[in-house]
Amino acid sequence: MNKPKVIDWNEISRLGLLERINREIMHPLGYAVCREVESGRSPGALVSEDGPWVYPDQVQQQGGD
């Protein structure tokens, strides 16, 4: 059996997956997966003290003009 390929968090980010993981799953729950660019490793997730993380385009949708 072949050993599966492993990619680091830098590659996950290059594929656009880190942004999707954060935007679609983590941010609504008040978390944000972070990574160390130099190593491609993730120390874990940041925890928001103010609830869900909100992107500027979501702020406009929620109450902006």
N, C-alpha and C positions, 0 to 999 in steps of 0.2 A: 504494500500500500504506500502511495506517495505521501510525503509530508506536505500538509497544506501550506500555501504561501501566507506569510504574515506581513501586514503593512503597518507602519507606525501612524501616529496621529497627524504628522505632516502630510502623508499621502492621503489619509482620510479627508483632510482639509482640502487638498488639491482636487480631490474628486467632488467637492461640494457637499460632502456628507456631514461634516462637522456643523456647518451652518444649518442644514436641515434638521439634524439631531437637536440642536439647540432651539431653533425657531419652532419646530413642530412638537417637540416632546419636553425638553428641559425648561425652556424659558417660561412657558405657561405655569409651570410648577414652582418657579422661583429659583431655578438652578441654571448654571451655565458651565458646560464642560470646557475646561481650559487646557492649553498645551504649552509646552516649552519648545519654542521653535528650534532652538539650538540642538536639542536632543531628540525631538520627535516623540517625546513621552508626555503623558498627561499625569499631573499630580492629583487630579480628581476634578471636582466641580466647585465653582464659587456658589455661595448661598446668598440670595438677595434678602436684605432685612426689610425691604419694602414690598414684598410680594412678587408677582410675575415681572419678568424682564419685558420691556416694551420697546419695539423698534420705532424709529421716527415715523415710518409710513403707517404704523398701527395707531399712533397718537393722532394723526390726521384723520384716520377713519373713525376713531372713537368720538372726536369732538371738534376737530378742526374744520376750517372752511373749505 
